[in-house]
Amino acid sequence: MEKVVVIGAGVMGSALAIHLGNNGHNVNLWGTQWDDKALDQMKETKENKILGAKIPDNISFYYHDQMEEAFKDTKLVVIAVISKGIETMSQTIAKYINDNHVVLSITKGIDGDSLDTMSTVITNNMPETSKGKMSIVKLGGGLIAAEIANGVYSEGIFASEDLEAAEYVRDMFKSDKFRGEVSGDIQGVDLCAAFKNSYAIGMGMIEGIEKGKDNPRAALMARGAIEMANIVEAYGGDRETALGMAGVGDYYVTSQGGRNGQFGKLIGEGNTKDEALEIMEHQTVEGLAITPNGYRFLKELEKEGKINMKKDTPFFLEIYNILFNNKDVKEGIENYWKN
């Protein structure tokens, strides 16, 4: 059994901590200053009420001023913070990282400043002395936090340039209800994890317009997967990544009633962005941040002659124009079907 530190006590960080704890590993769950109430509640009740899951006895809780203690004697570091915080957090943990650590990233997004993937941001902020020695692994796939925490059948994909590290993490997660694949295409998995949020908004839009009709949903599910494959290939990754767990699997789950899909549905029903967010009580919609960053990312690839957005990503382009160029949602969907 291994000792793990999970950075971020939000829903997914807590779910992975619970799963690893149930697998027999000793887990230090570290929370940011915004996680204090969640940590208090889990310590007091031995349950995560949001996830509806019991806390294993081998999970220990650490607050934001206890990071050094949380890292003691650990080998696996799981980073489970939102994309906006990944730059600062990776810089913060760098002082506690050593050559023997394996870092697992579950953060999804594209950095708004550098336009780098999350794994690249983490890599760039690691200690110079550890670069090329420690390993970074990306977890992708259709994984809902509450289902992981409660032992529902699940499958993920562990990607890294270091396949031995990916296999090591995969084996730590493996259980009777959790299986994992291993891939060397870490950038492809990272891109799918980001872009599927935008495509899930698009799936929500068609749901808001067509109300439960299957033909358009099937068409856009396939189209989103194809476009993600085009994006991954243009960036130098493997098309198959987008057509497997990292792409189709995650895209499907995210489209099934998550916040991105819910937001898209409200847009499809005729609400403005502000009205939709008001109805959703201003919950975080990851696709709203990822879509403009993704657009700039694709523009850079287009300048390099690696992709043609009108030809290779027409669905994404309509999603972007609806959300950020004030294009009418029905006009955007109609335009996609005409071209």
Secondary structure, DSSP 8 states (H G I E B T S, - for coil): --EEEEE--SHHHHHHHHHHHHTT-EEEEE--GGGHHHHHHHHHHSEETTTTEE--TTEEEE-TT-HHHHHTT--EEEE---GGGHHHHHHHHGGG--TT-EEEE----B-TTT--BHHHHHHHHS-TTTTTTSEEEEEESS--HHHHHTT--EEEEEE-SSHHHHHHHHHHH--SSEEEEEES-HHHHHHHHHHHHHHHHHHHHHHHHHSS-HHHHHHHHHHHHHHHHHHHHHTT--HHHHTSIIIIIHHHHHHTTSHHHHHHHHHHTT--HHHHHHHTTT---HHHHHHHHHHHHHHHHHHTTS--HHHH-HHHHHHHHHHHS---HHHHHHHHHH-
